[in-house]
Amino acid sequence: MATVSVLIPTHDHQDTLRIAIASIQRQTFQDFEIFVVGDGVPDRTREIMTELCAADSRIHYVDYPKGPRHGEIYRDELIRTTIKTPYICYLADDDIWLPHHLEVMTRALQRVDFVHTLHINVHVDGTLNALLANLHSPSLNTLIRQLIQSGFGLSFGGHTRAAYLALPKGWETTPVGCYTDLYLWSKFVNAETKRASLLLPTCIHFAAPERQTDPPDVRLNELVQWLERSEADNFLSYLWRNLSYDNSILLDYVDTSSVKTLEELLRLHRMENQQIDAEQVPPPTVWLERADLSTALIGLTDEQCTALELYCLQHVGQISPGKAKARWLKLFGQRPWDSKVRLALARCFGQKGEWDVVEELLLLNQPPEAYTEEYIELYADALIAQGKLAIAEPVLEARLARSPLSANLLTRLAEIKLQMNQPEAAIAVLQTALERDRKRRIPLLQQLAQLQVRLGNHQAALVAYEQLIQLQPYEPTSYLQAGLSAVHLGEAEKALGFLAQTLELNPHQALAYFHTCQLLNKQQQPEQAKAIALTGLAYYPNDAGIRTQLGISHFHLAEYEAAIQAFDQALQHDPGRSGAYIHKCLALIHLQQPEQAKAVALTGLSCCPNDGGIRVQLANSYVQLEEYEAALQELDHALKPNPKRLLAYILQCQAWTQLQQPDRAKAAAQVGLSYFPNNKVLQAFVEG
């Protein structure tokens, strides 16, 4: 019986299987068996496997029909019924193991139940990016349990068969939206198995989403080239020297308020830096000797330490943009070929608004599809910021031809479409992004909803905000925006419900108080509006909008003196608040003070000269003062831009009647009835 079994799940990659299996066959540890698990494969895969199995008796092919998701249930069946080896490792059908991978894994699994090595991504432009993770980090274990992130993929993990059989459930159909490997890793973490993280390069991963539209021969040639390169004696040194480390997982999901240095961040995640010289790479035994401890060792060069520390300092705000730029510039001089360093430097210039420098730094000398998404994203940002939309659009479209699932690229393309006055195209692009990237539904829905609001599509915006509420039921902003959309649609009851939920989740929402009061006042519920306004003013005493709504509540309750006081306070904070002028005039007229109302209206028009509502109140004061000609002149001005003003028609009728011109009063009433057909006051003027 072999010591270790290697499982290779496959569906439709076909010829890349040859390279993946070749990387197993050249392992320094040779006591293995290989099980290729076919999940609804094409005939070409069966032909390849027939050939490979005939050439090497250690290779076994098991053919299954297409199963749910990625055929995880077939892996479980094999482990429970066919595989008997003490150790189990995995390899994706388009990844490559370095020669020492199985030696490292089997020696580690003699002491732990579950282990992984350093996850290294090979990007389409040839850059190498490593993810930092540690199975003993409390915060990262939480991420794994919550099925958010693990920090290593299928080809980097392995476990004992005994630990697997001890799990309540092993491989099973993974929930939609979750990585299949992460789903299994979470079970080992939940079971509190003995585990270790060996942050040592033993495998390289070629992410399929970046290469989704690549023809099979292109993918195969890429793997062949990397397999040949990996056979060189100095390849491990090459990897170590050229790696860029990604510490975003460490930074994004922990409280970094107390983190001031890279060492503190690593300590927080139970990691230890063993600084190395890339030309004198330590043997794997350095890591293996510590495999059963709760500390993960990292081998960083001086330059890699500098880059990671700069990322850390920028994330926690411990370095000014100017100083960060100077340090990145120096590091760029040491590693000009490192695209991660180039990107970091370019971002510093972007933060300063120096987008022409960003464009120059990232200038493409190959087709856009030859670069990483991250690279093209920032390059597109630079072009968009400079208004070079005609250049940015084809760059994004060319890169999307290679990675059609990239929501980040699609959102930038949507922004370009919007700036090019193609709003419907922008919406279509965002909807495509939403369909393709279910993991980013929340930010994509937010962007789509905001765009619909900008375009005045409030019904579509409301639908998007309701979807956001389902996804994040405790986020008050979604309720607030849904409420505002309902306000625009005239759905008062629905709006009040959303706004009430907003304030229940977060009472510090000035807009929610304002619109709730406004709706209640319009529904003739001034007592409730008054109570809401007073609550809002306890949080926002200087908010002119809420104060104006309080005044309107007082007005509807015939508390005219209190209303005038509230309007005066509102106008102190915002002299352009037209609603305060309008209702203050009404309150003064109710108090039979038309001269004062006239003065308030004239003051309001000096601040808001085009406001028809204030002009109607000026006319109202003229009618009360029996200055009918002046009133009619103001009413004509008010009705020209907006003929839907009921009070204006009533005042016209009153003025013409007082001027003893009943025919003109009747004509004014008839015009008014064309807009307000059920108004009894206007009907009375028509009937004479």
C-alpha positions as CSV (number, residue, x, y, z in Angstrom):
1,M,0.0,0.0,0.0
2,A,1.2,3.5,-0.8
3,T,1.9,6.1,1.8
4,V,-0.1,9.0,0.2
5,S,-3.0,9.3,-2.2
6,V,-3.3,12.2,-4.5
7,L,-6.8,13.2,-5.6
8,I,-7.2,15.2,-8.8
9,P,-10.8,16.3,-9.5
10,T,-11.4,17.2,-13.2
11,H,-14.2,18.3,-15.4
12,D,-13.2,19.9,-18.6
13,H,-9.5,21.0,-18.6
14,Q,-8.4,17.9,-20.5
15,D,-4.7,18.2,-21.6
16,T,-3.6,20.2,-18.6
17,L,-4.0,17.0,-16.7
18,R,-0.8,15.7,-18.3
19,I,1.2,18.5,-16.8
20,A,-0.4,18.3,-13.3
21,I,0.3,14.5,-13.2
22,A,3.9,15.0,-14.6
23,S,4.6,17.3,-11.6
24,I,3.5,14.5,-9.3
25,Q,5.6,11.9,-11.1
26,R,8.8,13.8,-10.6
27,Q,8.4,14.2,-6.8
28,T,11.3,13.4,-4.5
29,F,8.9,11.3,-2.5
30,Q,7.7,8.5,-4.8
31,D,5.5,6.3,-2.6
32,F,2.2,7.6,-3.9
33,E,-0.9,6.7,-5.8
34,I,-3.0,9.0,-8.0
35,F,-6.8,9.1,-8.3
36,V,-8.2,11.3,-11.1
37,V,-11.9,11.9,-10.3
38,G,-13.8,12.5,-13.5
39,D,-16.9,14.7,-13.0
40,G,-18.8,14.5,-16.3
41,V,-15.6,14.7,-18.5
42,P,-15.5,14.9,-22.3
43,D,-14.1,12.0,-24.3
44,R,-10.7,13.7,-24.7
45,T,-10.1,13.4,-21.0
46,R,-10.9,9.7,-21.1
47,E,-8.4,9.2,-23.9
48,I,-5.7,11.0,-22.0
49,M,-6.4,9.0,-18.8
50,T,-6.4,5.7,-20.6
51,E,-2.9,6.5,-22.0
52,L,-1.6,7.8,-18.6
53,C,-3.0,4.8,-16.6
54,A,-1.4,2.4,-19.0
55,A,2.0,4.1,-18.7
56,D,2.0,4.3,-14.8
57,S,0.3,1.7,-12.6
58,R,0.1,4.2,-9.8
59,I,-2.4,6.3,-11.7
60,H,-6.1,5.4,-11.4
61,Y,-9.0,7.0,-13.3
62,V,-12.6,6.9,-11.9
63,D,-15.3,8.1,-14.3
64,Y,-18.5,9.6,-12.9
65,P,-21.4,11.4,-14.5
66,K,-21.6,15.2,-13.9
67,G,-22.5,15.6,-10.2
68,P,-23.9,18.5,-8.2
69,R,-21.6,21.6,-8.1
70,H,-18.0,20.1,-8.5
71,G,-18.7,16.5,-7.8
72,E,-17.5,16.7,-4.2
73,I,-19.6,13.6,-3.3
74,Y,-17.4,11.5,-5.6
75,R,-14.3,12.4,-3.6
76,D,-15.9,11.4,-0.4
77,E,-16.9,8.1,-1.8
78,L,-13.4,7.3,-2.9
79,I,-11.8,8.2,0.4
80,R,-14.3,6.1,2.3
81,T,-14.3,3.0,0.0
82,T,-11.2,2.9,-2.1
83,I,-8.4,4.9,-0.7
84,K,-6.6,3.2,2.3
85,T,-3.4,5.3,2.5
86,P,-2.7,7.2,5.8
87,Y,-2.3,10.5,4.0
88,I,-4.3,12.4,1.4
89,C,-3.2,15.4,-0.7
90,Y,-5.0,17.2,-3.5
91,L,-3.9,18.7,-6.8
92,A,-6.0,20.8,-9.2
93,D,-5.9,19.6,-12.8
94,D,-4.2,22.8,-13.9
95,D,-1.7,23.4,-11.1
96,I,1.9,22.3,-10.7
97,W,3.7,20.8,-7.6
98,L,7.3,21.5,-7.1
99,P,9.5,18.4,-6.6
100,H,9.6,18.5,-2.8
101,H,5.8,19.0,-2.2
102,L,5.0,15.4,-1.2
103,E,8.1,15.1,0.9
104,V,7.1,18.2,2.9
105,M,3.5,17.2,3.2
106,T,4.1,13.5,4.3
107,R,6.7,14.5,6.8
108,A,4.4,17.2,8.3
109,L,1.4,14.8,8.3
110,Q,3.4,12.4,10.5
111,R,2.9,15.0,13.3
112,V,-0.4,16.9,12.4
113,D,-3.8,16.0,11.0
114,F,-4.2,18.9,8.6
115,V,-1.5,21.0,6.9
116,H,-1.0,23.5,4.0
117,T,1.9,25.1,2.3
118,L,2.4,28.7,0.9
119,H,-0.3,29.5,-1.7
120,I,1.4,31.0,-4.7
121,N,-0.5,32.5,-7.6
122,V,1.0,32.7,-11.1
123,H,-0.7,35.6,-12.8
124,V,-1.2,36.0,-16.6
125,D,1.7,38.4,-16.8
126,G,4.0,36.0,-15.0
127,T,4.1,37.8,-11.7
128,L,4.1,35.7,-8.5
129,N,1.8,36.5,-5.6
130,A,1.8,34.6,-2.3
131,L,-1.0,34.7,0.3
132,L,-0.1,34.9,4.0
133,A,-2.3,32.7,6.2
134,N,-1.9,30.7,9.4
135,L,-4.2,27.9,10.7
136,H,-3.3,29.0,14.2
137,S,-4.4,32.6,13.7
138,P,-7.7,33.1,15.7
139,S,-9.1,35.7,13.3
140,L,-8.2,33.6,10.2
141,N,-9.8,30.5,11.8
142,T,-12.9,32.6,12.3
143,L,-12.8,33.5,8.6
144,I,-12.6,29.8,7.7
145,R,-15.5,28.9,10.0
146,Q,-17.6,31.7,8.4
147,L,-16.7,30.4,4.9
148,I,-15.2,33.7,3.9
149,Q,-11.5,33.0,3.3
150,S,-8.9,30.4,4.0
151,G,-5.7,31.8,2.4
152,F,-4.8,28.6,0.5
153,G,-6.4,26.6,-2.2
154,L,-7.0,22.9,-3.0
155,S,-3.5,22.1,-4.3
156,F,-1.8,23.3,-1.2
157,G,-3.7,21.3,1.4
158,G,-3.5,17.8,2.8
159,H,-4.8,15.7,5.7
160,T,-4.6,12.3,7.3
161,R,-7.3,9.8,6.3
162,A,-8.0,9.1,10.0
163,A,-8.8,12.8,10.6
164,Y,-11.1,12.9,7.6
165,L,-13.0,9.8,8.7
166,A,-13.4,11.3,12.1
167,L,-15.3,14.4,10.7
168,P,-19.1,14.3,11.0
169,K,-19.2,14.9,7.3
170,G,-16.4,15.1,4.7
171,W,-16.6,16.2,1.1
172,E,-20.2,17.0,0.2
173,T,-22.0,19.3,-2.2
174,T,-20.9,22.8,-1.4
175,P,-23.4,25.6,-0.9
176,V,-23.5,28.0,-3.9
177,G,-21.2,31.0,-3.4
178,C,-18.6,29.0,-1.4
179,Y,-15.3,27.5,-2.5
180,T,-15.4,23.7,-2.4
181,D,-11.9,23.5,-0.8
182,L,-12.8,26.2,1.8
183,Y,-16.0,24.2,2.7
184,L,-13.8,21.1,3.6
185,W,-11.1,23.1,5.3
186,S,-13.7,24.7,7.6
187,K,-14.7,21.2,8.8
188,F,-11.1,20.4,9.9
189,V,-11.0,23.8,11.7
190,N,-14.3,23.2,13.4
191,A,-13.2,19.8,14.5
192,E,-10.2,21.3,16.3
193,T,-7.8,19.0,14.5
194,K,-4.1,19.3,15.0
195,R,-2.9,21.5,12.2
196,A,0.0,23.5,10.9
197,S,0.8,26.1,8.3
198,L,4.1,25.7,6.4
199,L,4.7,28.9,4.5
200,L,7.1,27.3,2.2
201,P,6.8,27.3,-1.7
202,T,5.9,23.8,-2.8
203,C,3.2,24.5,-5.5
204,I,2.2,27.1,-8.0
205,H,-1.5,27.9,-8.8
206,F,-2.8,29.1,-12.2
207,A,-6.2,30.8,-11.4
208,A,-8.8,29.7,-13.9
209,P,-10.9,32.9,-13.8
210,E,-7.9,34.9,-15.2
211,R,-7.6,32.4,-18.1
212,Q,-11.3,31.6,-18.7
213,T,-11.3,32.5,-22.3
214,D,-7.8,31.2,-23.2
215,P,-7.8,28.4,-25.8
216,P,-6.7,25.0,-24.5
217,D,-3.4,25.1,-26.3
218,V,-2.6,28.5,-24.7
219,R,-3.2,27.1,-21.2
220,L,-1.3,23.9,-22.0
221,N,1.7,25.9,-23.3
222,E,1.8,28.1,-20.2
223,L,1.9,25.0,-17.9
224,V,4.5,23.3,-20.0
225,Q,6.8,26.4,-19.8
226,W,6.4,26.6,-16.0
227,L,7.0,22.9,-15.5
228,E,10.2,23.2,-17.4
229,R,11.3,26.3,-15.5
230,S,10.5,24.6,-12.2
231,E,12.9,21.8,-12.9
232,A,15.9,24.2,-12.7
233,D,18.1,23.9,-9.7
234,N,17.7,27.5,-8.8
235,F,13.9,27.7,-9.2
236,L,13.2,27.8,-5.5
237,S,15.6,30.8,-5.2
238,Y,13.9,32.3,-8.2
239,L,10.5,31.9,-6.5
240,W,11.6,33.3,-3.2
241,R,13.3,36.3,-4.8
242,N,10.4,37.2,-7.1
243,L,7.5,36.6,-4.7
244,S,5.2,39.5,-3.8
245,Y,3.4,38.8,-0.6
246,D,-0.3,39.7,0.0
247,N,-1.1,40.5,3.6
248,S,-4.6,41.8,2.8
249,I,-6.2,38.8,4.6
250,L,-4.2,39.7,7.7
251,L,-5.2,43.4,7.6
252,D,-8.8,43.3,6.5
253,Y,-10.3,41.0,9.1
254,V,-8.7,42.0,12.4
255,D,-8.8,45.1,14.6
256,T,-5.6,46.8,13.4
257,S,-6.0,49.9,15.6
258,S,-3.1,48.8,17.8
259,V,-0.9,47.6,14.9
260,K,2.0,49.9,14.3
261,T,4.6,47.6,12.7
262,L,4.8,44.5,10.5
263,E,6.1,42.6,13.5
264,E,3.0,43.4,15.5
265,L,0.7,42.3,12.7
266,L,2.6,39.0,12.3
267,R,2.5,38.4,16.0
268,L,-1.2,39.0,16.0
269,H,-1.6,36.1,13.6
270,R,1.0,33.9,15.3
271,M,3.6,34.3,12.5
272,E,7.3,34.7,12.7
273,N,9.6,36.2,10.0
274,Q,12.8,34.2,9.4
275,Q,14.6,36.8,7.3
276,I,16.5,35.1,4.5
277,D,18.8,35.8,1.5
278,A,17.0,34.7,-1.6
279,E,20.2,33.4,-3.1
280,Q,20.7,31.0,-0.1
281,V,17.3,29.5,0.3
282,P,17.0,27.4,3.5
283,P,16.0,23.7,3.0
284,P,12.4,22.6,3.7
285,T,13.6,21.0,6.9
286,V,13.8,24.4,8.6
287,W,10.0,24.7,8.3
288,L,9.3,21.0,9.0
289,E,11.1,21.1,12.3
290,R,8.5,23.7,13.5
291,A,5.5,22.1,11.9
292,D,3.8,21.0,15.1
293,L,4.1,24.4,16.7
294,S,1.5,27.2,16.7
295,T,3.8,29.6,14.9
296,A,4.0,29.8,11.1
297,L,7.5,30.7,9.8
298,I,7.8,33.1,6.9
299,G,11.0,33.6,4.9
300,L,11.2,37.2,3.7
301,T,14.0,39.1,2.0
302,D,14.8,42.7,3.1
303,E,12.9,44.1,0.1
304,Q,9.8,41.9,0.8
305,C,9.8,43.0,4.4
306,T,9.9,46.6,3.3
307,A,7.0,46.1,0.9
308,L,4.9,44.3,3.5
309,E,5.6,46.9,6.1
310,L,4.6,49.7,3.8
311,Y,1.3,48.0,3.0
312,C,0.7,47.6,6.7
313,L,1.6,51.2,7.6
314,Q,-0.6,52.6,4.9
315,H,-3.5,50.4,5.9
316,V,-3.5,51.5,9.5
317,G,-2.7,55.1,8.7
318,Q,0.7,55.2,10.3
319,I,2.5,56.8,7.4
320,S,1.8,60.0,5.4
321,P,1.1,59.6,1.6
322,G,4.2,61.6,0.9
323,K,6.5,59.4,3.0
324,A,4.9,56.3,1.6
325,K,5.5,57.5,-2.0
326,A,9.2,58.2,-1.2
327,R,9.7,54.7,0.2
328,W,7.8,53.0,-2.6
329,L,9.9,55.0,-5.1
330,K,13.1,53.7,-3.5
331,L,11.8,50.1,-3.4
332,F,10.8,50.5,-7.1
333,G,14.4,51.3,-7.9
334,Q,15.4,48.0,-6.3
335,R,12.6,45.9,-7.8
336,P,11.6,47.6,-11.1
337,W,10.3,44.3,-12.5
338,D,7.9,43.8,-9.5
339,S,4.5,44.7,-10.7
340,K,3.1,44.8,-7.2
341,V,5.7,47.5,-6.2
342,R,4.9,49.4,-9.4
343,L,1.2,49.3,-8.6
344,A,1.8,50.4,-5.0
345,L,3.9,53.4,-6.2
346,A,1.3,54.2,-8.9
347,R,-1.4,54.3,-6.2
348,C,0.6,56.8,-4.2
349,F,0.6,59.1,-7.2
350,G,-3.1,58.5,-7.8
351,Q,-3.9,59.5,-4.2
352,K,-2.2,62.8,-5.0
353,G,-4.2,63.2,-8.2
354,E,-1.2,62.8,-10.4
355,W,-3.0,60.5,-12.8
356,D,-0.7,61.4,-15.7
357,V,2.2,59.9,-13.7
358,V,0.1,56.8,-12.9
359,E,-0.6,56.4,-16.6
360,E,3.1,56.7,-17.5
361,L,4.1,54.2,-14.8
362,L,1.6,51.6,-16.0
363,L,1.9,52.3,-19.7
364,L,1.0,49.1,-21.5
365,N,3.7,47.7,-23.8
366,Q,1.7,44.4,-24.3
367,P,-2.0,43.7,-25.1
368,P,-4.3,44.5,-22.1
369,E,-5.1,40.8,-21.7
370,A,-1.5,40.1,-20.8
371,Y,-1.7,42.0,-17.6
372,T,-3.4,41.3,-14.3
373,E,-6.9,42.6,-13.5
374,E,-5.5,44.8,-10.7
375,Y,-3.0,46.4,-13.1
376,I,-5.6,47.2,-15.7
377,E,-8.0,48.5,-13.0
378,L,-5.6,51.1,-11.9
379,Y,-4.5,52.0,-15.4
380,A,-8.2,52.4,-16.4
381,D,-8.7,54.6,-13.3
382,A,-5.9,56.9,-14.5
383,L,-7.4,57.2,-18.0
384,I,-10.9,57.8,-16.6
385,A,-9.6,60.5,-14.2
386,Q,-8.0,62.3,-17.2
387,G,-11.1,62.0,-19.3
388,K,-9.4,59.6,-21.8
389,L,-12.5,57.5,-22.1
390,A,-11.9,56.5,-25.7
391,I,-8.6,54.9,-24.7
392,A,-9.9,53.3,-21.5
393,E,-13.0,51.7,-23.0
394,P,-11.1,49.3,-25.5
395,V,-8.5,48.5,-22.8
396,L,-11.2,47.3,-20.4
397,E,-13.1,45.5,-23.1
398,A,-9.9,43.7,-24.3
399,R,-9.1,42.6,-20.7
400,L,-12.7,41.5,-20.1
401,A,-12.5,39.3,-23.2
402,R,-10.0,37.3,-21.1
403,S,-11.8,37.6,-17.7
404,P,-15.5,38.2,-18.4
405,L,-16.4,37.5,-14.8
406,S,-14.4,40.4,-13.4
407,A,-16.9,42.7,-11.6
408,N,-14.2,45.3,-10.9
409,L,-13.4,45.7,-14.6
410,L,-17.1,45.8,-15.4
411,T,-17.9,48.5,-12.9
412,R,-15.2,50.7,-14.4
413,L,-16.6,50.0,-17.9
414,A,-20.0,51.1,-16.5
415,E,-18.6,54.4,-15.3
416,I,-17.1,55.0,-18.7
417,K,-20.5,54.3,-20.4
418,L,-22.1,56.7,-18.0
419,Q,-19.6,59.5,-18.6
420,M,-20.1,58.9,-22.4
421,N,-23.8,59.6,-21.9
422,Q,-24.8,55.9,-22.3
423,P,-26.8,55.3,-19.1
424,E,-28.7,52.3,-20.3
425,A,-25.4,50.7,-21.4
426,A,-24.0,51.4,-18.0
427,I,-26.9,49.7,-16.2
428,A,-26.6,46.7,-18.5
429,V,-22.9,46.4,-17.7
430,L,-23.6,46.5,-13.9
431,Q,-26.3,44.0,-14.2
432,T,-23.9,41.7,-16.1
433,A,-21.4,42.2,-13.3
434,L,-24.1,41.3,-10.7
435,E,-24.9,38.1,-12.6
436,R,-21.3,37.0,-12.9
437,D,-19.9,37.8,-9.5
438,R,-22.3,36.6,-6.8
439,K,-19.7,37.1,-4.1
440,R,-19.8,40.9,-4.7
441,R,-23.5,41.3,-4.8
442,I,-23.7,43.9,-2.1
443,P,-21.3,46.5,-3.5
444,L,-22.6,45.8,-7.1
445,L,-26.2,46.3,-6.0
446,Q,-25.3,49.5,-4.2
447,Q,-23.6,50.8,-7.3
448,L,-26.5,49.8,-9.5
449,A,-29.1,51.3,-7.1
450,Q,-27.1,54.6,-6.9
451,L,-27.0,54.7,-10.7
452,Q,-30.7,54.1,-11.0
453,V,-31.3,57.0,-8.6
454,R,-29.0,59.3,-10.6
455,L,-31.1,58.4,-13.7
456,G,-34.4,58.9,-11.9
457,N,-35.3,55.3,-12.1
458,H,-36.7,55.2,-8.6
459,Q,-38.7,52.0,-9.0
460,A,-35.6,50.1,-10.2
461,A,-33.6,51.6,-7.4
462,L,-36.2,50.5,-4.8
463,V,-36.0,47.0,-6.1
464,A,-32.2,47.0,-5.7
465,Y,-32.4,48.5,-2.2
466,E,-35.0,45.8,-1.2
467,Q,-32.5,43.2,-2.4
468,L,-29.8,44.8,-0.3
469,I,-32.0,44.7,2.7
470,Q,-32.5,41.0,2.3
471,L,-28.7,40.5,2.1
472,Q,-27.9,42.8,5.0
473,P,-31.0,43.2,7.2
474,Y,-29.1,45.2,9.9
475,E,-27.6,47.8,7.6
476,P,-29.6,51.1,8.1
477,T,-28.3,52.8,5.0
478,S,-30.2,50.4,2.7
479,Y,-33.5,51.1,4.6
480,L,-32.9,54.8,4.3
481,Q,-32.2,54.7,0.6
482,A,-35.2,52.4,0.1
483,G,-37.3,54.9,2.0
484,L,-36.1,57.8,-0.2
485,S,-36.9,55.9,-3.3
486,A,-40.4,55.2,-2.0
487,V,-40.8,58.9,-1.3
488,H,-40.0,59.7,-4.9
489,L,-42.5,57.1,-6.0
490,G,-45.2,58.6,-3.8
491,E,-45.5,55.4,-1.8
492,A,-45.9,57.1,1.6
493,E,-46.7,54.0,3.8
494,K,-43.9,52.0,2.3
495,A,-41.5,54.9,2.8
496,L,-42.6,55.4,6.4
497,G,-41.9,51.7,7.1
498,F,-38.4,51.9,5.7
499,L,-37.6,55.1,7.5
500,A,-38.9,53.8,10.8
501,Q,-36.6,50.7,10.4
502,T,-33.7,53.0,9.6
503,L,-34.2,54.9,12.9
504,E,-34.6,51.8,14.9
505,L,-31.3,50.5,13.6
506,N,-29.5,53.8,13.9
507,P,-31.1,56.9,15.5
508,H,-28.3,59.1,14.0
509,Q,-29.9,59.6,10.6
510,A,-31.0,63.2,10.0
511,L,-32.5,62.5,6.6
512,A,-34.7,59.8,8.1
513,Y,-36.2,62.3,10.6
514,F,-36.7,64.9,8.0
515,H,-38.6,62.7,5.5
516,T,-40.6,61.0,8.2
517,C,-41.8,64.3,9.5
518,Q,-42.5,65.6,6.0
519,L,-44.6,62.5,5.1
520,L,-46.5,62.6,8.4
521,N,-47.3,66.3,7.9
522,K,-48.5,65.6,4.4
523,Q,-50.8,62.9,5.8
524,Q,-52.2,65.4,8.3
525,Q,-50.6,63.7,11.3
526,P,-48.9,66.7,12.8
527,E,-48.8,65.4,16.4
528,Q,-46.7,62.4,15.3
529,A,-44.6,64.6,13.0
530,K,-43.9,66.9,15.9
531,A,-42.8,64.1,18.2
532,I,-40.4,62.7,15.5
533,A,-39.0,66.2,14.8
534,L,-38.3,66.8,18.5
535,T,-36.5,63.4,18.7
536,G,-34.4,64.3,15.7
537,L,-33.5,67.7,17.0
538,A,-32.2,66.1,20.2
539,Y,-29.5,64.5,17.9
540,Y,-29.3,67.3,15.3
541,P,-30.2,70.6,17.0
542,N,-28.9,72.7,14.1
543,D,-30.6,70.8,11.3
544,A,-32.7,73.3,9.4
545,G,-34.7,70.7,7.6
546,I,-36.0,68.9,10.7
547,R,-36.6,72.3,12.4
548,T,-38.7,73.4,9.4
549,Q,-40.8,70.2,9.7
550,L,-41.3,71.0,13.4
551,G,-42.5,74.4,12.4
552,I,-44.9,72.9,9.8
553,S,-46.2,70.5,12.5
554,H,-46.9,73.5,14.8
555,F,-48.6,75.3,11.9
556,H,-51.0,72.3,11.3
557,L,-51.7,72.3,15.0
558,A,-52.6,76.0,14.8
559,E,-49.6,76.7,17.1
560,Y,-48.6,79.7,15.0
561,E,-46.3,81.5,17.4
562,A,-44.3,78.3,18.0
563,A,-44.3,77.6,14.2
564,I,-42.8,81.1,13.5
565,Q,-40.2,80.5,16.2
566,A,-39.2,77.2,14.6
567,F,-39.0,78.8,11.2
568,D,-36.8,81.6,12.4
569,Q,-34.4,79.1,14.0
570,A,-34.3,77.1,10.8
571,L,-33.5,80.2,8.7
572,Q,-30.7,81.1,11.0
573,H,-29.0,77.9,10.1
574,D,-30.1,77.8,6.4
575,P,-31.2,81.2,4.9
576,G,-32.1,79.3,1.7
577,R,-34.7,77.1,3.3
578,S,-37.8,77.9,1.1
579,G,-40.2,75.8,3.0
580,A,-39.5,77.9,6.1
581,Y,-40.4,81.1,4.3
582,I,-43.5,79.7,2.8
583,H,-45.0,78.4,6.0
584,K,-43.9,81.4,8.1
585,C,-45.8,83.6,5.6
586,L,-48.9,81.3,6.1
587,A,-48.5,81.5,9.9
588,L,-48.3,85.3,9.8
589,I,-51.4,85.5,7.5
590,H,-53.3,83.3,10.0
591,L,-52.3,85.7,12.7
592,Q,-53.6,88.5,10.5
593,Q,-50.2,90.0,10.0
594,P,-50.0,90.4,6.2
595,E,-47.5,93.2,6.2
596,Q,-45.0,91.0,8.1
597,A,-45.8,88.1,5.8
598,K,-45.1,90.3,2.8
599,A,-41.7,91.3,4.3
600,V,-40.8,87.6,4.9
601,A,-41.8,86.7,1.3
602,L,-39.6,89.4,-0.1
603,T,-36.7,88.3,2.1
604,G,-37.2,84.8,0.9
605,L,-37.3,85.8,-2.8
606,S,-34.0,87.6,-2.3
607,C,-32.5,84.3,-1.2
608,C,-34.5,82.1,-3.6
609,P,-35.6,84.3,-6.5
610,N,-37.0,81.5,-8.6
611,D,-39.1,79.8,-5.9
612,G,-42.7,79.8,-7.0
613,G,-44.0,78.8,-3.6
614,I,-42.6,81.9,-1.9
615,R,-43.9,84.1,-4.7
616,V,-47.4,82.6,-4.2
617,Q,-47.2,83.6,-0.5
618,L,-46.1,87.1,-1.5
619,A,-49.2,87.2,-3.7
620,N,-51.3,85.9,-0.7
621,S,-50.0,88.8,1.4
622,Y,-50.9,91.3,-1.3
623,V,-54.5,89.8,-1.5
624,Q,-54.8,90.2,2.3
625,L,-53.5,93.8,2.0
626,E,-56.0,94.4,-0.9
627,E,-53.2,95.0,-3.4
628,Y,-54.9,92.9,-6.0
629,E,-53.0,94.1,-9.1
630,A,-49.7,93.3,-7.5
631,A,-51.0,89.9,-6.4
632,L,-52.1,89.0,-9.9
633,Q,-48.7,90.0,-11.3
634,E,-46.9,87.7,-8.8
635,L,-49.3,84.9,-9.5
636,D,-48.6,85.0,-13.2
637,H,-44.8,84.8,-12.4
638,A,-45.4,81.8,-10.1
639,L,-47.6,79.8,-12.6
640,K,-45.4,80.2,-15.7
641,P,-42.7,77.7,-14.6
642,N,-45.1,75.5,-12.7
643,P,-48.9,75.6,-13.5
644,K,-49.8,73.1,-10.8
645,R,-50.2,75.4,-7.9
646,L,-53.7,75.2,-6.4
647,L,-53.4,78.1,-4.0
648,A,-52.3,80.4,-6.9
649,Y,-55.6,79.7,-8.9
650,I,-57.7,80.3,-5.8
651,L,-55.9,83.6,-5.1
652,Q,-56.3,84.6,-8.8
653,C,-60.1,84.0,-8.5
654,Q,-60.3,86.0,-5.3
655,A,-58.3,88.9,-6.8
656,W,-60.3,89.1,-10.0
657,T,-63.6,88.9,-8.0
658,Q,-62.4,91.7,-5.8
659,L,-61.6,93.7,-8.9
660,Q,-65.2,93.0,-10.0
661,Q,-64.1,90.9,-13.1
662,P,-66.1,87.7,-12.5
663,D,-65.5,86.4,-16.1
664,R,-61.7,86.5,-15.5
665,A,-62.2,84.8,-12.1
666,K,-64.2,82.1,-13.8
667,A,-61.6,81.7,-16.5
668,A,-58.8,81.3,-13.9
669,A,-60.9,78.8,-12.0
670,Q,-61.4,76.7,-15.2
671,V,-57.7,76.6,-15.9
672,G,-57.2,75.5,-12.3
673,L,-59.8,72.8,-12.6
674,S,-57.9,71.4,-15.6
675,Y,-55.2,70.5,-13.1
676,F,-57.3,70.0,-10.0
677,P,-60.7,68.8,-11.3
678,N,-62.2,67.9,-7.9
679,N,-61.5,71.1,-6.1
680,K,-64.7,72.5,-4.7
681,V,-63.4,76.1,-4.2
682,L,-62.6,76.4,-7.9
683,Q,-65.9,74.8,-8.8
684,A,-67.7,77.4,-6.8
685,F,-66.0,80.2,-8.8
686,V,-67.0,78.6,-12.1
687,E,-70.6,78.2,-10.9
688,G,-70.6,81.9,-10.1
